[in-house]
Structure formats: C-alpha cells, structure tokens
Amino acid sequence: MARQFFGTDGIRGRINQKPMTVETALRLSIAAARTFASEGGRDVIVGRDTRRSGEMLEAALVAGLASMGLTPVCIGVVPTPAVALLTRETGAAFGVMVTASHNKYQDNGLKLFSPDGVKFTDEVEEQLETAMFDAFEGSYAAPEEVCRPRELDGAGRRYVDRCLETVDPAVDFSKLNIVLDCAHGAAYRAAPDALRRLGCNVTVIGVSPDGVNINAGVGSTDIKALTQAVVDSKAHIGIAFDGDADRLIVVDELGREVDGDQVMGLIATELYHTGRLKGGGMVATVMSNMGLAEYLKGLGLTLARTKVGDRYVAEHMRTHGFNLGGEQSGHIILSDVSTTGDGLLAALQVLSVLARTGKKASVLGHVFDPAPQELVNIRYAGTNPLETPRVKVAMAEAEAMMGEKGRLVVRKSGTEPLIRVMAEALDEAMMKTALNAVVEAVQAEA
C-alpha cells in the first residue's frame, strides 16, 4: 500500500492540507506514544523552526502526547540536530522536530527521532502509518496519568556546547571574517552564538524570523544575498544553512559556491590526516561525484554509496563503522557527535581548517577535480514515467554506452512530482549524450 503520510524525510506538505494538518500531528503523537513508549523514557523532546505554523503543530503534538501519559518537553526554536542530540542525551522515548527544512513558510513537516537520536527506518515508518489510521480508536491514559508539558531551558546552548567541543582550542579564529546566513530559520540564535564564542568576526544575515520569511531570499536555497555580502565585505568565507540547519552551503571568498562533495572531501581529508577517520573511508549517496570516489581511492580510502536520503547514509555508517558521511546537497553527518545531518557541526570543521592553515576558501574548496556531471529535474503528471518501456530502454542503452566510465542515476523525488535524471562520466560528451537520451524519453512520457 502506498504511503499516505511519510515521504523521504518524515511527513511534509502544505500546511492545513493533507497530509500536513493538525489532525496528522495529533494522530502521529498518539500513534508514536502507543508504539514506542511502552518501555524506557516517558519524556518526548519537541523542537521547531521559525515558521508561523510551528506553534500550532507543536500544540497538537503536546496534546496527543500528554493524553497518552507522556511528558512533552518543549525546547523551542532549535536546529534539527539539537532535537536528535537531546533525545539521546536525556533518555527520551523519542523526539519530534516540527520543520519543513528548506521549504517556504507555507509548508511544514514532522521529523521523528528514536531514543538513540536517529531517524526511523522505513519499516518503523510503515508501522507508524498503520498505527496512525487507528490512533483515535484506542485507549488513552487514565486521568491521573495525563501529563503536563514542560520546557527545557538552555537547550540551544547545550547543543552549541556539544558542537564547540569538536574544535581544537589551540586554533585561533580571531582573524576569520565570516558571513553567516541563517535563513531566518532554526539556527538564527545558535549559529551566531557558536561562531562568536570562537572569536570569529561574524556578519549575519537571515536572523530576523517573522514566521513567514524563512528561506525567503536567504538560506541554502537562495545564496545570492550571501555571495554578495561575502564579496562586498571581503570576507574569507560564507556559510548558509537551510531552515532547520541540518545542512549547509559554503561560499568561498570569491563568492562562488563550494560543492557539497568538495566540503565532504575536505572534512574527510582533515579527519584522515589527524587519525580521526573511522571505517576506512566515508559514506555518500548515489548522487555524489565520481571524482570524490577517485580522490579517496588515491588516499587508500573507500566511498560507500547509499540511496538518496541522509537517514540511509546514517544507517550505513552505523552498520559499517564509518564516522563521516553525507549528501552532495550539504547534509553532512559526523557521528562521533551527531546522529543526523548537522550544518553547524560541519561548518565548524571547515572553519577550523581555514583558521589553522590560513589558506583561502577557494583553495581548500577544491579538493578534487570533479567528473563532468549534470542533473535535470522533469515534472510529470499522472503515472510514474520510469515504469514505461520507452524510459526503461533509454536508461539501459545509456548505462551500456557509459559502462564503467560513467554513471546514470534516475529516481523519483520523494517530496515532489519530479523525475531526477543525473548522469556523469569521465568524458563530458559521453555524459551529455547519455543524459539527453534519457531526459528526452522521460519528457515524452511525463
């Protein structure tokens, strides 16, 4: 049966339209309480970003949890990785983050974390889906067991403390001039606080949330303001987060975006040379560039690949003993500290190298020569074009043509009616030929 609530990363959609309604939040809180709180902790960590619908959904979660005899612990506006961290550190039954990440304010969503601070597996989400349908049919807590919500003071500070513990105290950050874009989102207090405590000279934008300006002209999905500020202020580097700060975008001193694969390559190199890299390499998704894999191979390291989604990266890391993984989009997991993508934590690793070496961001941001790669998004209506014979044939022919000298990744988006076609090859002409053939086939069936 097709999922009606959960997508690629929790539940997300237009607010007050199915599936992203108050009823959904209430059903989820009740179903999760029945499913996961039979043993262990009785607290549930609840955080949110800055969009205006956040408090409405938080209220629904609080009502459902309290009705089931669990204590909602509200930690306010914090980055998503703070919810994961505090769920794990406080022994909570589970955690919920109210956010739609990089989407505009009209959308919202719900991300769940297990007692270990990790995102639930597909199997657990399917179990929750079933329980949500029957959420209002079961029993509730006895009157004397109904709980009152409470607030956890200093949650953001506690999260920042953990991130700063990863930084070598001997490194001098006082000469770094940084432009920081917090997307009017969840990191608008935590990130500037962290960098100022390090002694950085920080220019901030996107730190005046009003409930509707999250990700609007700022943040990781729109870096024009950041790049302009970096160039105008002659900053050494620019950092942008998305709305819930679980990923970052880096801009060098020339105002150019640094690809997420290059950022991961930089962090992997630093961990490797300081003896802190575990697992003999790192984990990325099928979207990461072949050039990263070739670069790591030259160091005697491996690049393990998963399907798209930082939770799949995290699962592979836990299973196989890696402590670094991420996505080309900027979701980077440093599992010695965090169990999920963490924009601030990743930014601190980049800034540490920048401050320690004195090299320019444009130099540090070119770790390897990328293989020519191109991604095309194709919107479709109706049935999935990938199931048609024409597209299947085109994909098979493209893969046969490239062989081991290239890769083709074609997938359906988990959040939008889009088909994403990515091709890369050591030879650019070959890559474009393969890409165009598949794109034409998909467009014809879309």
N, C-alpha and C positions, 0 to 999 in steps of 0.2 A: 504494500500500500504506500502511495506517495506521501511524503511528509506534508503536514499542514501547518506546522509551527516552525520547526528548526530548519535552518539553512546551513551555509558553510561555516558561519561563526555565530552560533546561538540563534536567537529569534530577532528578526529585524524587519522593519517596514514603515510605511507611512502611518503616523500616529492617528489613532481613532479609526483606522481601517484594519480589517483582518489581515494578518494575524496580530498586529501591534495595537491591542486595545487594553483597557483596564481589566476587562474580563480575562484576557490572556494572562496578564500579570498575576491576577488573583488565582486562576487555575494553576499556574506554574508554581506559585508559592505553596499551595496546598498539596499538590502532587509531589513536589520535591520533599516536602516535610514528611509525607507518608512513606516515600521511597527510601530516603537516606537518613532519617533521624531516629530510627528505631534503636540505634546504638550510638555511643560516643557523645559528642558535644551537643549542647542544646541551644547554643548561640548561632546566629546566621549573620555574617558580615554583609552589609548592604551599602554600596557606594554608587555614585552617579557622576555624570559630566554636567555641563552647564546649560543644556537646552531646557527650554521652559516646561516641557512635558515631563522632565525628570522627577520632579517632586510628586506629580500626580501618580506616576507609575510606582515610585517608592512607597507612597501611601497604600497602594493596592497590595504591594508585597508585604508591607508591615502588617496589614490587616489579616492577610492569609496566614502568615507565619504565626502571629500571635494567637489566632484562632485554633492553631494546631499545638499550642503549648510550647512553641519555640520563641526565643527572645531575639527580635530583630535588633542588631547592633548597627546603628546608622553612623557612617563615618564621613558623610557629606561628599563634597566635590573632591575627588582624588583620581589620579591615573588608574587605569585598569590594573596594572601590575601591583598597585598598592592593595587592591582587594584580594588578589591571589596571595600576596605575602602575608597579610593579616589573617586571612582564613587559615593559613598553615600555622602561623605563629601563635594564634590564640586557641587552637584546638576546636575551631568552629565545626558545626555539622556540614556546612557548605557556605559558599559566598555567591553573591549576585552583584553584577555591575550593570547599571542602567545606562546604556550608551548605544549610539548608532555610529560610533567610530568617526570615519571621515565624511559621513553623510551630512547634509544640511539639517537645520533645526526641525524641519517638517517631519523628519524620520526619528525613530528611536528604536531601542533594542534592549535585549537582556542577554548577558553573558554569564554562564554559571561556572563555578569552580568547586572541585571536590575538596574534602578535608586536607588533601595534600597540596592544594593550590593549583591543580592542573585542570584543564578543560576536559569535560566529559567526552568519552568515546562515542562513536556512532551508535553502538549497542545500547549504551546508557541513555542517550537521547531518544532512541526509539522506545525504550521502556518508559521514559517520561512522557512521550507523546501519548502513549496508551493511557497512562495514569491521568493525564490532563483532561481527557474526554469524560472521565468518570469522577472528576475532582469534587463536584458538588453533591455526589450521591453517597459518599462515605460518612463516617462519624468524625466529630470534632473533639477538641479537648474538653474535659469536664470544666465547669465554671471556675473551680478553684485552681485549675491549671492554666487558664488563659494568662498569657504573659503581657507585660508592658514593654514597649521598645525603650532602648536606652542609646545614648550617644557615646562614642569612644573619642575622647578628647586627644588631640595630638596625633591623629592617625597619619596625616600628611607628613608631619615632622618625623615620625618613626620610619616611614618609608624612605624619606630623604636620607636619614641616618644610615640605613642599610646600603643605599646606593653609594654614599660617600665612603663607606668602609672599604670599597674596592679600589680606592685611589691611593697611590703611594704618597704618603705625607711629605716625602722629600722633594716632590715635584713642585716647582714654582709656577703658579698660574697667573701671577700678577701682571705679566706682560701681554697676556692674551686679550685681544679686543674681539668680542663676540656679539653677533646679532642673534637674538633668540626669539623665535616666533612660536607662540603657544596656542595659536588657532582659536583664541577666545574660548579655550576648552579646559579639559580637566587638569592640565599641568600649569595653569596660569599663576598659581602660587608656588607650587612645589619646585618647578624647574628654575625660576629666577632665584629662589632661596638657595638651592643647591649650588648654583654657579657663583653666587655672591659669597657664600661661605667658603668657597675655594679661593676666593680672592680675584676672580676674573673681573674684567671690565665689561659689563653687560649692557647692551642696548636692547630693550624689549619691545616687541610689538605683539598684538593679539592677546593682550592681558586685561581686557575690559569687557568681560562677558555680560550680555544683557538678556540672555535667554534665546535670542534669535540670530545672533551674529556668529555663532560657532561655525567654523570652516568657511566663512563668507569672505572671500578675497584674501584670506590668510591661511596659514597652515600648510600641511604637506601636499594638499591637492591644488594649491594655488600659491606658488612661491615667488610671484612677480614682486610683491612688496618686499619680501626678504632679500631677493637678489639686488634690488635697487638700494636697499638700506646698507647692504654689505659693501657695495661699490661706493656709494656716497660717503660712508663713514670710514672707508679704507680699513674695514675690519679684517681680521685674519681668517674668519670662518663664519658661516651662518648655519644655524640649526633650526629646523622646523619640525613640530610634532603634528599628529592628527588630533582629532577631537578628544580621544581618550588616552592619548600619549603612549600607546603601545607600539608605535613605530616612529621613525624619524627620517628626515631628508637632510642631507648635508650639502651645503653650497660652499665652494671654495672662494678664495679672496678675489678671484676674477668674476665672481657672480655666476659661475657655472655649477649646475647640479652634478653631484658626485653619485654615480650609480650605486645602488644598494649592494650589488655584488662586490664592487670595489671596497665599500665600507666593511663588508664581512671579511674580505681578503686582508684588509689592513688589521682588523682585530685578530684574525687567525694568526697572522704573522707575528704580532706582538705576543700573543699567548704562547706561540710555539717557541720563540726565541727566549722567552723568560721561563720556560719549563712548566707552563700552566695549562697547556692544551691537552685535553684528555680524549681518548678514543682513537688516536692516530689520524685525526682529521676533523672534519666538520660535516654538518648536515644542511642541505638546502633542498629546494623543491625542483621539480622538472623545469621550472621557468628560468633557473639560474644559468648564466652563460657558460659555454664550453671553455672559454678562456680561464675561468676560475678553476675549473677542474684540472686543466693543463698546468696552471701555475702551482696548485697544491701538489700535483704529481711531481713537479720538479723539486719540491721540498721533501719528498718522500711521504706525503700525506694523501689521504683519500677524501673524496667528496661523495658522500652518500646522498641519494635523492629520494624525495617522497612526493606524493601528490600535493597540490596546492592547498595551503592552509597551515598556519603556524602550529596548530594543535597536532597535526600529523608530524611536523618536524619535531615537536617536543616529545611525542610518543616514541619516535625512533631514537632520539637522544637518550631517553631514559632506558630504553630496552638494550641499547648497544654501548652505553657508557661514554657518549660524547658530552662535552660541556659547552659547545658552541654550535649554534645553528640559526637558520633564519630564512627569510624570503627576500627576493630581489626588491620587493616593494619597501623594504626598510624595517620589517618585523625581525628583530634580532633577539635571540634568547641566549642569555649567559646563565646557565643553570646552576652554577655554583652559588648564585644569589637569587635568581628569579626563575620562576617556572613557566613564564609566558613571555611574549614579546614585550620589550621594555625600552621605550625611546630614550628616557633619561639615562638609564644604565649604559646603553650603547653609546650615547653621546659622551659620557664621561670617559669611556675607553678611548674614543677618538681624540678628545681634547687632551687626555694625558699624553698621548704620543706626540701631538702637536706641541705641547708645552715642553716636554722632555727633550725632543730632538731639535726644536727651533726651525724645522723645515716648513715650507709653505704647504697649505692645504692642497693646492693644485698638484704638488709633487707627491704628497702622501696619498692623495686620492687616485693616483694611477698606479695601482699595484701590479696589474697585468694588462696585456693587450687583449681586448675582448674580441671574440669571434663575431663576424657580422650577424646581427640578429634583428628581427623585425616582428612586431606584434600588431595584428589587425583585429579589431572588435567589430562584429557584424550583428546587428539587431535583427531579431526574427519574430514572426508572429505564428501562432499555431504550433504544430508539432515540431519536434526536435530535428533539425536538418541533418544531424550527424547519423541519424538512423536510415537515411536514404541511400540507395545503391550508388547513385552518382557520386556522392561525397565519399563514401567508403572506397570506391575505386580510385578517386583522385588522391586520397590520402595514401593508399597502398602504393600507387605509382610514384608519388613524391618521396616516400620513405625508401623505396627501392633505388631511386635515382641518386639519393644522397649517400646511402649506405652508412658506413662508419664515419664518414667525413662531415656528417650533419645530423641535425635532429629536427623532428616535427612534433609539436605539442598542440593538439586541438582539443578543446574542452568547452563544456557549457558552464557559464557563470553560475555560481550558487546563489547570487543575490539579485541578478537582473536577467532579462530575456536576451542574453548576448551569447554568441559563439566567439571564443577567443582562439585565434589561429596564430601560433608562434612558430617561426622557422629560424634556424641558424645553421651556418656551415662555415668551414674554413675558407671556402670560396664564395664571395658575395654574389656573383652572377648565378651560381647554382642555388643559393639560398632564395634569391628573388624568383627564380623560375619555379621552384617548388612551392613557395608561398603563394604566388599569383594563381597557380593552378588550383590549389585548394580553396583559396578565397573565392575565385570565380564559381567553383562548384557549390560552395556554401551559399553564396549570394543568389544563385539560381534557384535554390531550394528554400530560401528564407521567406 
